[in-house]
């Protein structure tokens, strides 16, 4: 695997992981923490260090560990092939059904952040931002989450 391919694979894995974290949050009301994920894997005999998790979820390094992929797939209740980014892997139905909610949650976070950060912004400008985000949320969703920007600009550390 070339350096470019490795970087692309790492970024795509990070997008899928962030998407799965968002779906888990949509389903349960809170994002799973690194501690919960690591404990789940530990019960299955797989070690996941905090630094490795951070590399994976932020797309800094591509991890090719079948035991970790299988454990994470079990944690998120998806096929390992989806997590690994196999070309023939389908997007899990539970992910597809939650994509609208996930996008709406992300837009709401951005709106809240904009309102807090840009406190002196005019109501018209804030409404324009809201309209733009609402339009983005209502766009047709791609068939594969790793083919789109499903990760946003935020970086996650899994509860660090």
Secondary structure as GFF3:
##gff-version 3
##sequence-region A 1 160
A	DSSP	alpha_helix	3	28	.	.	.	ID=ss1
A	DSSP	alpha_helix	34	43	.	.	.	ID=ss2
A	DSSP	alpha_helix	50	58	.	.	.	ID=ss3
A	DSSP	alpha_helix	66	76	.	.	.	ID=ss4
A	DSSP	alpha_helix	80	84	.	.	.	ID=ss5
A	DSSP	alpha_helix	93	117	.	.	.	ID=ss6
A	DSSP	alpha_helix	123	138	.	.	.	ID=ss7
A	DSSP	three_ten_helix	145	147	.	.	.	ID=ss8
###
